[in-house]
Amino acid sequence: MGLELYLDLLSQPCRAIYIFAKKNGIPFEMRTVELLKGQHLSDAFAQVNPLKMVPALKDGDFTLTESVAILLYLTRKYQVPDHWYPQDLQARARVDEYLAWQHVTLRRNCLRALWHKVMFPVFLGEPVSPEVQAATLAELDVTLQILEDKFLQNKAFLAGPHISLADLVAITELMHPVGAGCQIFEGRPKLAAWRQRVEAAVGAVLFQEAHEVILKAKDTVSLADPSVKQKLMPRVLAMIR
Amino acid sequence: MGLELYLDLLSQPSRAVYIFAKKNGIPFQLRALDLLKGHHLNPEFLPANSLQRVPVLKDGDFLLTESVAILIYLSIKYQTADHWYPSDLQARMRIHEYLGWHGDCIRSTFGVSLWAQVLAPLIGIQVPEEKLKRNRAAMDRALQCLEDKFLGDKAFLTGQQVTLADIMALEELMQAVAIGCDLFEGRPRLAAWRQRVEAFLGADLCRETHSVIWSIRELAANKKLPDPPPEMRSRMLLRIARIP
C-alpha cells in the first residue's frame, strides 16, 4: 500500500497538506474522514490515530499525525523544491519560527472565529453572544497585525522571497474566518497582496478546489444525524471557552 | 559578538533552550530578563523588532524567536549529538509529531496553576475555582495522552533516547510541579520517565535551571515579588482572561 492521507478539507491543516501534496505531484490515496459525521471518532479511525484527530498519514507501516510533522515528512521523503523548507540554516529557521508561533495564536483565533460565527449556532441552536464574538474577532485582529508586521513585513512571503510551508499553513488558517464571512483582508493591503501571491504560486484551480468546502460552510453546514451531535458535543463545548 | 540568548528561567520555553545549550556545551552570552518587571516590553532589554517574548536568540545579525525553532537551529548549527534531533526521517518526524501536539494541546495547560497561585494575585485577581477545576481535568487528560500515546513503553517520549521533545515536555510539566501539583502521583511510568530525563541532564544542571521556578511560591508568600509595572497589567489581564 502506498501513501494514504486521512483528511477532511473542512479542517485547515488538512487543506495545507492536500494542497502541498497535489502541488508537488506526490501520489496519495485520499481517505476522507468526515468530521461532521463523527467519522474521526470511529474505532476504525482510532486504529490510525488514537487521538482521533485529522490529518493523519499512513505510509506502509509508518503512521504519523500532526500537520506540521506530516508536511515536513512529505517535504523530505519526496524531495520537493528547496523553497518549501530550505536547506539553508537561517532560512529554514524562519519557517520553523512561523510554524511554532502559529499554534496558540493564528490557529486558535481562526478556529474560534469560524466556530463562533458558523459552527456553534448549528450545534447549540442559537447564536453566540455578540460580546463573545466581538472579543474573538478583536483577538484575531491583533494576531493578524503581528502576522503582517512581524512575519510578512515587506517580504513577498512570510519567511522570505519564496513560498514556503509557512505560507501554506497560514493561508489555509486564514480561509477559516474568510469562510465564516469575516473581511479579514479589508484595510490590510499588504496581507491581501500576499494572499494573491500565495494563490498564484499554488495555482488558482487547486486553491479553489481545496477551499470549496470551507467557502460554502456558512450556508451548508448542518448536522443531519442527532446522535452524531451528541457524540461531538463534549469537544464542541470545550472549544467555546 | 557571539551567540546571545535572551531568557527568563521562569518561562518554560526559556528553560528548555537554556538546559539544551548548557547540556551541549554551546557557548552563549546569557541575557537574563525579568518578565515580571516587564523587561520584555522594554527595548533596552530586548533586541529591536522582536515579538516582545522570550526566548530570543541573537546570532550576529540573525534574530530568532520561538523555542522550537531555536532548539532546532542550535542542534543543527552546533551539530549536537544525533539523538536530540535525529537525522533519520521517521525518528525526526516523531519529534515533530510530539511538538505539534504539544503546541496545540498542552502549551497553555500546565502554566495555569502558576497564574492562579502566584501571578494573578500580584495584580489582585483571583482565577475562579470553576476554571481551575477545568484546568485540572485538562492536565489529567494531557498527562494520560502523554503517557499512553507518546511515552508508551519506551524510555523517552519518541524513542529510546532523549530528544528535544523530552525537554520541552519536562519543562512544561515543571511549571505545575514547582507550584505543588503532583502530576506524577498514580503515574509510575511518567514518574520514571522524569527520573530518566533528569538523570540524563544531570542533577546540577536541573537544579540550576529550575531554581527560579522552584522558589517562586516562597517569594510570593513572603511578598518578595516585584509589583508588575502598569504596562504589564493589561497583558496579564488578557492572559488570565484566556484561561478556559
Interface residues (C-beta under 8 A of the other chain):
Chain A: P50 L51 F62 L64 T65 E66 S67 V68 A69 L72 Y73 R76 K77 L89 Q90 R92 A93 R94 D96 E97 L99 A100 W101 H103 V104 R107 I146 K150 A238 R241
Chain B: N49 L51 F62 L64 T65 E66 S67 V68 A69 I72 Y73 I76 K77 L89 Q90 R92 M93 H96 E97 L99 G100 W101 G103 D104 R107 S108 R134 C145 D148 K149 P244
